[in-house]
Protein backbone atom coordinates (compact mmCIF):
# COMPACT_ATOMS: atom_id res chain seq x y z
CA UNK A 1 0.00 0.00 0.00
CA UNK A 2 2.79 2.42 0.89
CA UNK A 3 4.69 1.53 -2.30
CA UNK A 4 1.59 2.21 -4.39
CA UNK A 5 1.04 5.60 -2.76
CA UNK A 6 4.70 6.52 -3.11
CA UNK A 7 4.61 5.49 -6.77
CA UNK A 8 1.53 7.64 -7.37
CA UNK A 9 3.16 10.65 -5.70
CA UNK A 10 6.30 10.16 -7.81
CA UNK A 11 4.24 9.98 -11.03
CA UNK A 12 2.43 13.18 -10.05
CA UNK A 13 5.82 14.83 -9.44
CA UNK A 14 7.02 13.51 -12.83
CA UNK A 15 3.84 14.96 -14.35
CA UNK A 16 4.39 18.38 -12.83
CA UNK A 17 7.95 18.38 -14.15
CA UNK A 18 6.86 17.10 -17.59
CA UNK A 19 4.08 19.70 -17.84
CA UNK A 20 6.41 22.53 -16.86
CA UNK A 21 9.11 21.43 -19.31
CA UNK A 22 6.54 20.94 -22.08
CA UNK A 23 5.14 24.42 -21.53
CA UNK A 24 8.66 25.85 -21.70
CA UNK A 25 9.45 23.90 -24.89
CA UNK A 26 6.15 24.89 -26.55
CA UNK A 27 5.67 28.61 -25.82
CA UNK A 28 3.03 30.74 -27.42
CA UNK A 29 -0.68 31.34 -27.08
CA UNK A 30 -2.17 28.76 -24.76
CA UNK A 31 -5.41 29.19 -22.90
CA UNK A 32 -4.77 28.27 -19.28
CA UNK A 33 -0.95 28.33 -19.23
CA UNK A 34 0.58 26.14 -16.54
CA UNK A 35 -2.85 25.44 -15.07
CA UNK A 36 -3.53 23.36 -18.19
CA UNK A 37 0.03 22.15 -18.85
CA UNK A 38 0.52 20.54 -15.43
CA UNK A 39 -2.61 18.29 -15.51
CA UNK A 40 -1.71 17.34 -19.10
CA UNK A 41 1.79 16.60 -17.81
CA UNK A 42 0.41 14.32 -15.10
CA UNK A 43 -1.70 12.51 -17.69
CA UNK A 44 1.35 12.33 -19.97
CA UNK A 45 3.45 10.93 -17.13
CA UNK A 46 0.94 8.19 -16.46
CA UNK A 47 0.70 7.24 -20.14
CA UNK A 48 4.44 7.68 -20.77
CA UNK A 49 5.24 5.66 -17.67
CA UNK A 50 2.93 2.90 -18.85
CA UNK A 51 4.63 2.84 -22.25
CA UNK A 52 8.03 2.86 -20.55
CA UNK A 53 7.00 -0.09 -18.36
CA UNK A 54 5.95 -2.01 -21.46
CA UNK A 55 9.37 -1.40 -23.04
CA UNK A 56 11.16 -3.14 -20.21
CA UNK A 57 12.63 -2.49 -16.79
CA UNK A 58 14.36 0.80 -16.11
CA UNK A 59 18.01 1.13 -15.29
CA UNK A 60 19.09 1.81 -11.72
CA UNK A 61 18.10 5.17 -10.28
CA UNK A 62 15.71 7.64 -11.89
CA UNK A 63 13.96 6.41 -15.03
CA UNK A 64 14.88 9.16 -17.51
CA UNK A 65 13.28 7.18 -20.33
CA UNK A 66 9.88 7.43 -18.63
CA UNK A 67 10.42 11.15 -18.00
CA UNK A 68 11.27 11.74 -21.67
CA UNK A 69 8.23 9.73 -22.74
CA UNK A 70 6.08 11.74 -20.33
CA UNK A 71 7.37 15.00 -21.81
CA UNK A 72 6.78 13.73 -25.35
CA UNK A 73 3.22 12.63 -24.55
CA UNK A 74 2.55 15.93 -22.78
CA UNK A 75 3.83 17.87 -25.80
CA UNK A 76 1.40 15.92 -27.96
CA UNK A 77 -1.46 16.66 -25.56
CA UNK A 78 -0.52 20.36 -25.45
CA UNK A 79 -0.45 20.48 -29.26
CA UNK A 80 -3.89 18.86 -29.48
CA UNK A 81 -5.28 21.09 -26.73
CA UNK A 82 -3.88 24.23 -28.36
CA UNK A 83 -5.26 23.22 -31.75
CA UNK A 84 -8.71 22.62 -30.22
CA UNK A 85 -8.69 25.77 -28.06
CA UNK A 86 -7.59 28.06 -30.89
CA UNK A 87 -10.18 26.57 -33.25
CA UNK A 88 -13.03 27.13 -30.78
CA UNK A 89 -11.96 30.75 -30.09
CA UNK A 90 -12.34 31.74 -33.75
C-alpha positions in Angstrom: 0.0 0.0 0.0 2.8 2.4 0.9 4.7 1.5 -2.3 1.6 2.2 -4.4 1.0 5.6 -2.8 4.7 6.5 -3.1 4.6 5.5 -6.8 1.5 7.6 -7.4 3.2 10.7 -5.7 6.3 10.2 -7.8 4.2 10.0 -11.0 2.4 13.2 -10.1 5.8 14.8 -9.4 7.0 13.5 -12.8 3.8 15.0 -14.3 4.4 18.4 -12.8 7.9 18.4 -14.2 6.9 17.1 -17.6 4.1 19.7 -17.8 6.4 22.5 -16.9 9.1 21.4 -19.3 6.5 20.9 -22.1 5.1 24.4 -21.5 8.7 25.8 -21.7 9.4 23.9 -24.9 6.1 24.9 -26.5 5.7 28.6 -25.8 3.0 30.7 -27.4 -0.7 31.3 -27.1 -2.2 28.8 -24.8 -5.4 29.2 -22.9 -4.8 28.3 -19.3 -1.0 28.3 -19.2 0.6 26.1 -16.5 -2.9 25.4 -15.1 -3.5 23.4 -18.2 0.0 22.2 -18.8 0.5 20.5 -15.4 -2.6 18.3 -15.5 -1.7 17.3 -19.1 1.8 16.6 -17.8 0.4 14.3 -15.1 -1.7 12.5 -17.7 1.4 12.3 -20.0 3.5 10.9 -17.1 0.9 8.2 -16.5 0.7 7.2 -20.1 4.4 7.7 -20.8 5.2 5.7 -17.7 2.9 2.9 -18.9 4.6 2.8 -22.2 8.0 2.9 -20.6 7.0 -0.1 -18.4 5.9 -2.0 -21.5 9.4 -1.4 -23.0 11.2 -3.1 -20.2 12.6 -2.5 -16.8 14.4 0.8 -16.1 18.0 1.1 -15.3 19.1 1.8 -11.7 18.1 5.2 -10.3 15.7 7.6 -11.9 14.0 6.4 -15.0 14.9 9.2 -17.5 13.3 7.2 -20.3 9.9 7.4 -18.6 10.4 11.2 -18.0 11.3 11.7 -21.7 8.2 9.7 -22.7 6.1 11.7 -20.3 7.4 15.0 -21.8 6.8 13.7 -25.4 3.2 12.6 -24.6 2.5 15.9 -22.8 3.8 17.9 -25.8 1.4 15.9 -28.0 -1.5 16.7 -25.6 -0.5 20.4 -25.5 -0.4 20.5 -29.3 -3.9 18.9 -29.5 -5.3 21.1 -26.7 -3.9 24.2 -28.4 -5.3 23.2 -31.8 -8.7 22.6 -30.2 -8.7 25.8 -28.1 -7.6 28.1 -30.9 -10.2 26.6 -33.3 -13.0 27.1 -30.8 -12.0 30.7 -30.1 -12.3 31.7 -33.7 
